[in-house]
Amino acid sequence: MDSLDKNELNGFIVIDKPVGPTSHQIDSWVRDLTGETRVGHAGTLDPNVSGVLVMALGKATKLIDIIHEKPKEYVAVMRLYTYAGKDIINNVFKEFTDKIYQLPPVRSAVARELRERKIYNMDILEIKDKLILFSVKCESGTYIRTLCTDMGYVIGTGAQMADLRRLSTGDFNENNMHTLQELSDAIVLKNSGDQSKFENIFMPMDFVFKDKPKIIVKNTAVKNIENGSDIFPQGIKTVIGNPKKGDLVAVYTDNNELIAYGKMLVDEINDLKVIDITGVLGDSYGKNNVVRKSNERKNIQIQKPGKKLHGNIRNAEKRKNTGNRRRTFGGYTGTKNNAPNLRKGKNK
């Protein structure tokens, strides 16, 4: 099968992941179908879980972290080990609809440490015998399998997750979702000249920022921004929306091309720095020496020995012998008056 021109593939495809393959296998299949080498997913689904899996292609892979932090919605089936009253079940579901503490499973990609997560809402859809069908909207990083187990303990019967399907990741939901077969058909049609089906599947990068303020910058500032420079008033052409300090904003060129995103630093534009760039989408980022170094290490002090220190080392034998000077004994270190306990040799 002929693949698409990878230069066009800077955006998202929402796959209806089937039960069976891993999320990384879906990455590989989408990569083979589209011909785009840069493919990743936002929010891993276990092999036995189905539903919304957001695939990022090309430059959009740089936005995966933003998508991954968005709330997620699921529909799940919890199986109780024994029967329980509906009143008890309803009360426990209400008790868990708030801040909860979870210990990630043993087989997980994160450190197994107790952490806090938020359950925004949870609705019981049906109770049949020992099975409970419910929907849940939760903070990213919430383990639904662990949630079912914990609620089973509180109900008093014990429980486990029997089935799970993801309904949405942030603004990506089932309305945007397509099967792998639909994607394959769309690519065949596109290569034959009919682009309509593929255009219905493929989503642009700025879908992530559709509700965010936009900063339109001057053409003279684009190169500096692509090289990692922050944005000052002189580089701004216009502002769309009403961004406030701390808001996430998208940065566009005068030609409506998304090139970066960052955090607003002021409420009103004045002579101060306006936007702290946190992500650059251009492929040229980092290819020259004007790129800012990471802030993570700029305040770390590095001790560099001077010439005097080296001189002392070279002339160590000339230093005055004092009682507190450290000596070595057979590879061990100690002071003259506090030598390590070594086995005395036998008199010969």
Secondary structure, DSSP 4 states (H G I P E B T S, - for coil): -PPP-GGG--EEEEEEEPSSS-HHHHHHHHHHHH--S-EEEES---TT-EEEEEEEEGGGGGGHHHHHTS-EEEEEEEEESS---HHHHHHHHHHTSSEEEE---SSSSS----EEEEEEEEEEEEEETTEEEEEEEE-TT--HHHHHHHHHHHHTS-EEEEEEEEEEETTEEGGGEE-HHHHHHHHHHHHTT--HHHHHH-EEGGGGGTTS-EEEE-HHHHHHHHTT--B-GGGEEEEES---TT-EEEEE-TTS-EEEEEEE--SS-SSS--EEEEEE--TTTTSSTTSPPPTTSTT-------HHHHHHHHTGGGS---TT-EEEETTEEEETTB----PPPPP-
